[in-house]
Amino acid sequence: MGYAAFPVHAEKNTEISSAEKIMSEEPQADDVASVTINGTTTGYADIANAFNAANGNTAAITIQQNCTLNQDVEINGGDITIYGQGYTVTSPSGTAITINGGIVGVHDF
């Protein structure tokens, strides 16, 4: 199993309001990712919101299409597995994910 760390200069802000989640309970065709926590899978139209939802949980993030991470994301804990399924997640800043704690596994990118 491979692990990856993505250096970034992120500001701490892990609270997510329901308006920010921009999610659907059932994954939709236009979702860029889905997050499974405790057997419940939720689709996200914004990849940053998917990462923020998984943060601190035992979660699986499944990338569903090529996408762009338009804001920095910080992972502070949890046991998160990211399944890339061959898709690409890009960032205009070049670095967008900071891993400060927890376990993060990355597969199939």
C-alpha positions as CSV (number, residue, x, y, z in Angstrom):
1,M,0.0,0.0,0.0
2,G,1.4,3.4,-0.9
3,Y,1.0,6.6,1.0
4,A,1.5,10.1,-0.3
5,A,1.9,13.5,1.3
6,F,1.1,16.6,-0.7
7,P,2.9,19.7,0.6
8,V,0.9,22.8,0.7
9,H,0.4,26.1,2.5
10,A,-3.2,25.7,3.8
11,E,-5.1,27.7,6.3
12,K,-7.0,25.7,8.9
13,N,-10.7,25.7,8.3
14,T,-12.3,22.3,8.6
15,E,-15.9,23.3,9.5
16,I,-18.3,22.6,6.7
17,S,-21.8,24.1,6.6
18,S,-24.5,22.2,4.9
19,A,-24.6,24.9,2.1
20,E,-20.9,24.3,1.4
21,K,-21.2,20.6,1.0
22,I,-23.0,20.8,-2.3
23,M,-23.7,17.1,-2.1
24,S,-26.2,14.5,-3.0
25,E,-27.0,11.5,-0.9
26,E,-26.9,9.2,-3.9
27,P,-23.9,9.7,-6.1
28,Q,-24.9,11.4,-9.4
29,A,-23.3,11.2,-12.8
30,D,-21.9,14.7,-12.5
31,D,-20.4,14.2,-9.1
32,V,-16.6,14.4,-9.1
33,A,-16.2,12.1,-6.1
34,S,-18.1,10.1,-3.6
35,V,-17.3,9.6,0.1
36,T,-18.3,6.5,2.0
37,I,-18.4,6.8,5.8
38,N,-20.0,4.0,8.0
39,G,-21.5,2.4,5.0
40,T,-23.2,5.6,3.7
41,T,-22.0,6.9,0.4
42,T,-22.5,10.6,-0.5
43,G,-21.7,12.2,-3.8
44,Y,-19.9,15.6,-4.1
45,A,-19.8,18.0,-7.0
46,D,-16.8,19.7,-5.5
47,I,-13.7,17.6,-4.7
48,A,-12.6,19.9,-1.8
49,N,-15.9,19.3,-0.1
50,A,-15.4,15.5,-0.5
51,F,-12.0,15.7,1.2
52,N,-13.4,18.0,4.0
53,A,-16.2,15.5,4.6
54,A,-13.8,12.6,4.9
55,N,-11.4,14.5,7.2
56,G,-11.3,12.9,10.7
57,N,-13.3,9.9,9.7
58,T,-12.7,6.3,8.6
59,A,-13.6,7.0,5.0
60,A,-13.2,6.0,1.4
61,I,-13.0,8.8,-1.3
62,T,-13.7,7.5,-4.8
63,I,-12.8,9.8,-7.6
64,Q,-15.4,9.6,-10.4
65,Q,-13.9,11.9,-13.0
66,N,-11.0,14.2,-13.7
67,C,-11.3,17.3,-11.6
68,T,-9.6,20.4,-10.2
69,L,-9.0,21.1,-6.5
70,N,-9.6,24.9,-6.4
71,Q,-8.8,25.4,-2.7
72,D,-6.3,23.9,-0.3
73,V,-7.4,21.0,1.9
74,E,-6.0,19.9,5.2
75,I,-6.4,16.4,6.6
76,N,-6.0,16.3,10.4
77,G,-6.9,12.8,11.2
78,G,-8.9,9.7,10.4
79,D,-8.2,6.7,8.2
80,I,-8.8,7.8,4.6
81,T,-8.4,5.8,1.5
82,I,-8.5,7.6,-1.8
83,Y,-9.4,5.5,-4.9
84,G,-8.3,7.4,-8.0
85,Q,-9.7,4.9,-10.5
86,G,-7.2,6.2,-13.1
87,Y,-8.6,9.8,-12.9
88,T,-6.5,12.9,-12.3
89,V,-7.0,15.5,-9.6
90,T,-5.1,18.7,-10.4
91,S,-4.5,22.0,-8.5
92,P,-3.7,25.4,-10.0
93,S,-1.4,26.0,-7.1
94,G,0.5,22.7,-7.7
95,T,0.1,21.8,-4.0
96,A,-3.3,21.6,-2.4
97,I,-3.4,18.9,0.3
98,T,-1.7,19.0,3.7
99,I,-1.7,15.8,5.8
100,N,-1.1,16.7,9.4
101,G,-2.4,13.5,11.0
102,G,-4.2,10.3,10.4
103,I,-3.6,7.6,7.8
104,V,-4.1,8.3,4.1
105,G,-3.8,5.6,1.4
106,V,-3.8,6.5,-2.3
107,H,-4.6,3.9,-5.0
108,D,-5.0,3.8,-8.8
109,F,-4.0,7.3,-9.8
